[in-house]
């Protein structure tokens, strides 16, 4: 599987497929450790339907691509996303089985939204949405590798997320380049991004609430942690970090290749 030179230097330090998740989600977490646990698992719930949407959006443009290098990059992107989807599906089934969650209930909002968007919007909108969600995923990947999101995870789960994060950073530019080559409309991308990131955050929060309710945890405590904890909103917290990186998307000279600081990989 293709990895760019910068990522390849780090990738050998982490595990690659296959991954075994059996027993990895049995826990006695409480407080912040518990909230971090359901945050990372809620993010995983969102991914299989999203990755299928990404593949379908890019596949529509594949036949019109003439440049062999671009066509190869798109095919590699689709292959990577298909493998991600496979392992996140296994991850989600195992997590739900070991915690007594209803996978169907957790996945339903994401599946419905992906199908609705795909069936009721133009190819340009679907590809633009893919660009924006791929940017958010790459930002999340950078945050996973620079913040202590994974300190409560079982070793194989932490290795899985690191592997996935590296591949997301690796193909961070594919959807963007395809969109700009096909439609050349950055203003429309900016409009879609302004709609999507808060909506995605609400979907994640709803998923976390469903998990917490199933576990008999306080919805109020979860809400307070999301909005007041140092981990989420502190000076070095996840949300300020995310917003800083998301805001760069709107800059006139934005490009994913120059947006992400791959020097962070050296510390890994």
TORKOL-4160 file (C-alpha; in steps of 0.2 Angstrom, whole numbers, padded with zeros to 4 digits, m for minus):
268
<pt num="1" X="0000" Y="0000" Z="0000"/>
<pt num="2" X="0006" Y="0017" Z="m0005"/>
<pt num="3" X="0013" Y="0029" Z="0008"/>
<pt num="4" X="0022" Y="0045" Z="0005"/>
<pt num="5" X="0040" Y="0047" Z="0010"/>
<pt num="6" X="0037" Y="0057" Z="0026"/>
<pt num="7" X="0023" Y="0046" Z="0032"/>
<pt num="8" X="0033" Y="0030" Z="0027"/>
<pt num="9" X="0047" Y="0034" Z="0039"/>
<pt num="10" X="0035" Y="0033" Z="0054"/>
<pt num="11" X="0023" Y="0020" Z="0048"/>
<pt num="12" X="0035" Y="0006" Z="0051"/>
<pt num="13" X="0034" Y="0010" Z="0069"/>
<pt num="14" X="0015" Y="0006" Z="0070"/>
<pt num="15" X="0005" Y="m0010" Z="0067"/>
<pt num="16" X="m0004" Y="m0013" Z="0050"/>
<pt num="17" X="m0018" Y="m0024" Z="0046"/>
<pt num="18" X="m0024" Y="m0037" Z="0052"/>
<pt num="19" X="m0030" Y="m0030" Z="0069"/>
<pt num="20" X="m0038" Y="m0040" Z="0083"/>
<pt num="21" X="m0050" Y="m0030" Z="0094"/>
<pt num="22" X="m0057" Y="m0045" Z="0105"/>
<pt num="23" X="m0057" Y="m0040" Z="0123"/>
<pt num="24" X="m0051" Y="m0022" Z="0119"/>
<pt num="25" X="m0067" Y="m0013" Z="0125"/>
<pt num="26" X="m0070" Y="m0021" Z="0141"/>
<pt num="27" X="m0067" Y="m0007" Z="0154"/>
<pt num="28" X="m0070" Y="0001" Z="0171"/>
<pt num="29" X="m0067" Y="0019" Z="0166"/>
<pt num="30" X="m0075" Y="0033" Z="0175"/>
<pt num="31" X="m0074" Y="0052" Z="0174"/>
<pt num="32" X="m0063" Y="0059" Z="0160"/>
<pt num="33" X="m0056" Y="0042" Z="0155"/>
<pt num="34" X="m0073" Y="0036" Z="0151"/>
<pt num="35" X="m0078" Y="0052" Z="0141"/>
<pt num="36" X="m0062" Y="0050" Z="0131"/>
<pt num="37" X="m0066" Y="0032" Z="0128"/>
<pt num="38" X="m0083" Y="0035" Z="0121"/>
<pt num="39" X="m0077" Y="0050" Z="0111"/>
<pt num="40" X="m0065" Y="0039" Z="0101"/>
<pt num="41" X="m0078" Y="0026" Z="0099"/>
<pt num="42" X="m0091" Y="0038" Z="0093"/>
<pt num="43" X="m0079" Y="0044" Z="0080"/>
<pt num="44" X="m0077" Y="0026" Z="0074"/>
<pt num="45" X="m0096" Y="0023" Z="0073"/>
<pt num="46" X="m0096" Y="0038" Z="0060"/>
<pt num="47" X="m0083" Y="0031" Z="0049"/>
<pt num="48" X="m0089" Y="0016" Z="0039"/>
<pt num="49" X="m0104" Y="0025" Z="0031"/>
<pt num="50" X="m0093" Y="0041" Z="0028"/>
<pt num="51" X="m0079" Y="0031" Z="0020"/>
<pt num="52" X="m0092" Y="0022" Z="0008"/>
<pt num="53" X="m0099" Y="0040" Z="0004"/>
<pt num="54" X="m0081" Y="0046" Z="0000"/>
<pt num="55" X="m0077" Y="0031" Z="m0011"/>
<pt num="56" X="m0094" Y="0033" Z="m0021"/>
<pt num="57" X="m0091" Y="0052" Z="m0023"/>
<pt num="58" X="m0074" Y="0050" Z="m0030"/>
<pt num="59" X="m0079" Y="0035" Z="m0041"/>
<pt num="60" X="m0091" Y="0046" Z="m0051"/>
<pt num="61" X="m0076" Y="0057" Z="m0057"/>
<pt num="62" X="m0064" Y="0042" Z="m0060"/>
<pt num="63" X="m0069" Y="0040" Z="m0078"/>
<pt num="64" X="m0066" Y="0058" Z="m0083"/>
<pt num="65" X="m0048" Y="0058" Z="m0076"/>
<pt num="66" X="m0035" Y="0058" Z="m0090"/>
<pt num="67" X="m0019" Y="0061" Z="m0080"/>
<pt num="68" X="m0012" Y="0043" Z="m0075"/>
<pt num="69" X="m0005" Y="0050" Z="m0059"/>
<pt num="70" X="m0021" Y="0058" Z="m0053"/>
<pt num="71" X="m0031" Y="0042" Z="m0058"/>
<pt num="72" X="m0018" Y="0031" Z="m0048"/>
<pt num="73" X="m0020" Y="0042" Z="m0033"/>
<pt num="74" X="m0039" Y="0041" Z="m0033"/>
<pt num="75" X="m0038" Y="0022" Z="m0034"/>
<pt num="76" X="m0026" Y="0021" Z="m0020"/>
<pt num="77" X="m0037" Y="0033" Z="m0010"/>
<pt num="78" X="m0052" Y="0022" Z="m0013"/>
<pt num="79" X="m0043" Y="0006" Z="m0008"/>
<pt num="80" X="m0036" Y="0014" Z="0008"/>
<pt num="81" X="m0054" Y="0020" Z="0012"/>
<pt num="82" X="m0061" Y="0002" Z="0009"/>
<pt num="83" X="m0049" Y="m0006" Z="0021"/>
<pt num="84" X="m0052" Y="0008" Z="0034"/>
<pt num="85" X="m0071" Y="0004" Z="0032"/>
<pt num="86" X="m0068" Y="m0015" Z="0034"/>
<pt num="87" X="m0058" Y="m0013" Z="0050"/>
<pt num="88" X="m0069" Y="0001" Z="0058"/>
<pt num="89" X="m0084" Y="m0011" Z="0055"/>
<pt num="90" X="m0076" Y="m0025" Z="0065"/>
<pt num="91" X="m0070" Y="m0012" Z="0078"/>
<pt num="92" X="m0088" Y="m0005" Z="0080"/>
<pt num="93" X="m0096" Y="m0023" Z="0081"/>
<pt num="94" X="m0084" Y="m0028" Z="0094"/>
<pt num="95" X="m0086" Y="m0012" Z="0104"/>
<pt num="96" X="m0104" Y="m0013" Z="0104"/>
<pt num="97" X="m0105" Y="m0032" Z="0108"/>
<pt num="98" X="m0093" Y="m0029" Z="0123"/>
<pt num="99" X="m0102" Y="m0014" Z="0130"/>
<pt num="100" X="m0120" Y="m0020" Z="0126"/>
<pt num="101" X="m0123" Y="m0005" Z="0114"/>
<pt num="102" X="m0135" Y="m0007" Z="0099"/>
<pt num="103" X="m0124" Y="m0004" Z="0084"/>
<pt num="104" X="m0140" Y="m0002" Z="0073"/>
<pt num="105" X="m0146" Y="0012" Z="0084"/>
<pt num="106" X="m0129" Y="0021" Z="0084"/>
<pt num="107" X="m0126" Y="0019" Z="0066"/>
<pt num="108" X="m0143" Y="0024" Z="0060"/>
<pt num="109" X="m0141" Y="0043" Z="0060"/>
<pt num="110" X="m0125" Y="0042" Z="0050"/>
<pt num="111" X="m0132" Y="0029" Z="0037"/>
<pt num="112" X="m0147" Y="0039" Z="0035"/>
<pt num="113" X="m0138" Y="0056" Z="0032"/>
<pt num="114" X="m0125" Y="0048" Z="0020"/>
<pt num="115" X="m0139" Y="0040" Z="0010"/>
<pt num="116" X="m0150" Y="0056" Z="0010"/>
<pt num="117" X="m0136" Y="0067" Z="0005"/>
<pt num="118" X="m0130" Y="0055" Z="m0009"/>
<pt num="119" X="m0148" Y="0054" Z="m0016"/>
<pt num="120" X="m0153" Y="0072" Z="m0015"/>
<pt num="121" X="m0138" Y="0082" Z="m0020"/>
<pt num="122" X="m0127" Y="0085" Z="m0036"/>
<pt num="123" X="m0110" Y="0076" Z="m0039"/>
<pt num="124" X="m0101" Y="0093" Z="m0035"/>
<pt num="125" X="m0109" Y="0094" Z="m0018"/>
<pt num="126" X="m0105" Y="0076" Z="m0014"/>
<pt num="127" X="m0087" Y="0078" Z="m0019"/>
<pt num="128" X="m0086" Y="0095" Z="m0010"/>
<pt num="129" X="m0093" Y="0087" Z="0006"/>
<pt num="130" X="m0080" Y="0073" Z="0004"/>
<pt num="131" X="m0066" Y="0086" Z="0003"/>
<pt num="132" X="m0073" Y="0094" Z="0019"/>
<pt num="133" X="m0075" Y="0078" Z="0029"/>
<pt num="134" X="m0058" Y="0072" Z="0023"/>
<pt num="135" X="m0051" Y="0088" Z="0030"/>
<pt num="136" X="m0059" Y="0086" Z="0046"/>
<pt num="137" X="m0053" Y="0068" Z="0047"/>
<pt num="138" X="m0035" Y="0073" Z="0043"/>
<pt num="139" X="m0036" Y="0086" Z="0057"/>
<pt num="140" X="m0043" Y="0073" Z="0069"/>
<pt num="141" X="m0028" Y="0062" Z="0063"/>
<pt num="142" X="m0016" Y="0075" Z="0067"/>
<pt num="143" X="m0024" Y="0078" Z="0084"/>
<pt num="144" X="m0024" Y="0060" Z="0088"/>
<pt num="145" X="m0005" Y="0059" Z="0085"/>
<pt num="146" X="m0001" Y="0075" Z="0095"/>
<pt num="147" X="m0014" Y="0074" Z="0110"/>
<pt num="148" X="m0016" Y="0060" Z="0122"/>
<pt num="149" X="m0033" Y="0054" Z="0115"/>
<pt num="150" X="m0026" Y="0036" Z="0115"/>
<pt num="151" X="m0019" Y="0035" Z="0132"/>
<pt num="152" X="m0034" Y="0025" Z="0138"/>
<pt num="153" X="m0035" Y="0013" Z="0124"/>
<pt num="154" X="m0030" Y="m0005" Z="0123"/>
<pt num="155" X="m0013" Y="m0006" Z="0114"/>
<pt num="156" X="m0020" Y="m0014" Z="0098"/>
<pt num="157" X="m0034" Y="m0001" Z="0097"/>
<pt num="158" X="m0021" Y="0013" Z="0099"/>
<pt num="159" X="m0010" Y="0005" Z="0086"/>
<pt num="160" X="m0025" Y="0004" Z="0074"/>
<pt num="161" X="m0029" Y="0022" Z="0076"/>
<pt num="162" X="m0011" Y="0027" Z="0073"/>
<pt num="163" X="m0011" Y="0017" Z="0057"/>
<pt num="164" X="m0027" Y="0025" Z="0051"/>
<pt num="165" X="m0022" Y="0042" Z="0056"/>
<pt num="166" X="m0006" Y="0040" Z="0046"/>
<pt num="167" X="m0015" Y="0035" Z="0030"/>
<pt num="168" X="m0028" Y="0049" Z="0032"/>
<pt num="169" X="m0013" Y="0061" Z="0033"/>
<pt num="170" X="m0005" Y="0052" Z="0018"/>
<pt num="171" X="m0020" Y="0054" Z="0006"/>
<pt num="172" X="m0025" Y="0071" Z="0013"/>
<pt num="173" X="m0024" Y="0080" Z="m0004"/>
<pt num="174" X="m0033" Y="0067" Z="m0016"/>
<pt num="175" X="m0051" Y="0073" Z="m0014"/>
<pt num="176" X="m0046" Y="0091" Z="m0014"/>
<pt num="177" X="m0035" Y="0090" Z="m0029"/>
<pt num="178" X="m0049" Y="0081" Z="m0039"/>
<pt num="179" X="m0062" Y="0093" Z="m0034"/>
<pt num="180" X="m0052" Y="0108" Z="m0039"/>
<pt num="181" X="m0047" Y="0100" Z="m0055"/>
<pt num="182" X="m0065" Y="0096" Z="m0059"/>
<pt num="183" X="m0075" Y="0111" Z="m0052"/>
<pt num="184" X="m0062" Y="0125" Z="m0048"/>
<pt num="185" X="m0074" Y="0133" Z="m0036"/>
<pt num="186" X="m0066" Y="0136" Z="m0019"/>
<pt num="187" X="m0079" Y="0147" Z="m0013"/>
<pt num="188" X="m0092" Y="0133" Z="m0014"/>
<pt num="189" X="m0080" Y="0122" Z="m0004"/>
<pt num="190" X="m0079" Y="0136" Z="0010"/>
<pt num="191" X="m0098" Y="0137" Z="0010"/>
<pt num="192" X="m0100" Y="0118" Z="0012"/>
<pt num="193" X="m0086" Y="0118" Z="0026"/>
<pt num="194" X="m0096" Y="0131" Z="0036"/>
<pt num="195" X="m0111" Y="0120" Z="0036"/>
<pt num="196" X="m0103" Y="0103" Z="0039"/>
<pt num="197" X="m0091" Y="0104" Z="0054"/>
<pt num="198" X="m0104" Y="0109" Z="0067"/>
<pt num="199" X="m0116" Y="0097" Z="0060"/>
<pt num="200" X="m0103" Y="0083" Z="0062"/>
<pt num="201" X="m0099" Y="0088" Z="0080"/>
<pt num="202" X="m0118" Y="0087" Z="0084"/>
<pt num="203" X="m0119" Y="0069" Z="0077"/>
<pt num="204" X="m0104" Y="0064" Z="0087"/>
<pt num="205" X="m0111" Y="0072" Z="0103"/>
<pt num="206" X="m0128" Y="0063" Z="0100"/>
<pt num="207" X="m0118" Y="0046" Z="0098"/>
<pt num="208" X="m0109" Y="0049" Z="0114"/>
<pt num="209" X="m0125" Y="0053" Z="0123"/>
<pt num="210" X="m0133" Y="0037" Z="0117"/>
<pt num="211" X="m0117" Y="0027" Z="0123"/>
<pt num="212" X="m0117" Y="0036" Z="0140"/>
<pt num="213" X="m0136" Y="0033" Z="0142"/>
<pt num="214" X="m0133" Y="0014" Z="0139"/>
<pt num="215" X="m0119" Y="0014" Z="0152"/>
<pt num="216" X="m0130" Y="0022" Z="0165"/>
<pt num="217" X="m0119" Y="0038" Z="0165"/>
<pt num="218" X="m0124" Y="0056" Z="0168"/>
<pt num="219" X="m0129" Y="0065" Z="0152"/>
<pt num="220" X="m0126" Y="0081" Z="0162"/>
<pt num="221" X="m0108" Y="0076" Z="0167"/>
<pt num="222" X="m0104" Y="0072" Z="0149"/>
<pt num="223" X="m0111" Y="0089" Z="0143"/>
<pt num="224" X="m0101" Y="0098" Z="0156"/>
<pt num="225" X="m0085" Y="0088" Z="0151"/>
<pt num="226" X="m0088" Y="0092" Z="0132"/>
<pt num="227" X="m0090" Y="0111" Z="0136"/>
<pt num="228" X="m0079" Y="0114" Z="0151"/>
<pt num="229" X="m0065" Y="0102" Z="0152"/>
<pt num="230" X="m0047" Y="0107" Z="0149"/>
<pt num="231" X="m0045" Y="0092" Z="0137"/>
<pt num="232" X="m0059" Y="0098" Z="0126"/>
<pt num="233" X="m0059" Y="0117" Z="0128"/>
<pt num="234" X="m0043" Y="0122" Z="0138"/>
<pt num="235" X="m0029" Y="0132" Z="0130"/>
<pt num="236" X="m0021" Y="0117" Z="0123"/>
<pt num="237" X="m0038" Y="0107" Z="0121"/>
<pt num="238" X="m0045" Y="0098" Z="0107"/>
<pt num="239" X="m0058" Y="0111" Z="0101"/>
<pt num="240" X="m0046" Y="0126" Z="0100"/>
<pt num="241" X="m0034" Y="0115" Z="0091"/>
<pt num="242" X="m0047" Y="0109" Z="0079"/>
<pt num="243" X="m0054" Y="0127" Z="0076"/>
<pt num="244" X="m0036" Y="0133" Z="0072"/>
<pt num="245" X="m0034" Y="0120" Z="0059"/>
<pt num="246" X="m0051" Y="0122" Z="0052"/>
<pt num="247" X="m0050" Y="0140" Z="0050"/>
<pt num="248" X="m0035" Y="0138" Z="0039"/>
<pt num="249" X="m0046" Y="0129" Z="0026"/>
<pt num="250" X="m0054" Y="0146" Z="0022"/>
<pt num="251" X="m0037" Y="0154" Z="0017"/>
<pt num="252" X="m0036" Y="0159" Z="m0001"/>
<pt num="253" X="m0019" Y="0149" Z="m0004"/>
<pt num="254" X="m0025" Y="0134" Z="0006"/>
<pt num="255" X="m0019" Y="0117" Z="0000"/>
<pt num="256" X="m0019" Y="0101" Z="0011"/>
<pt num="257" X="0000" Y="0097" Z="0006"/>
<pt num="258" X="0005" Y="0114" Z="0014"/>
<pt num="259" X="m0008" Y="0115" Z="0028"/>
<pt num="260" X="m0002" Y="0100" Z="0038"/>
<pt num="261" X="0015" Y="0101" Z="0047"/>
<pt num="262" X="0022" Y="0084" Z="0044"/>
<pt num="263" X="0037" Y="0088" Z="0055"/>
<pt num="264" X="0025" Y="0082" Z="0069"/>
<pt num="265" X="0028" Y="0064" Z="0063"/>
<pt num="266" X="0046" Y="0066" Z="0068"/>
<pt num="267" X="0041" Y="0065" Z="0087"/>
<pt num="268" X="0033" Y="0049" Z="0084"/>
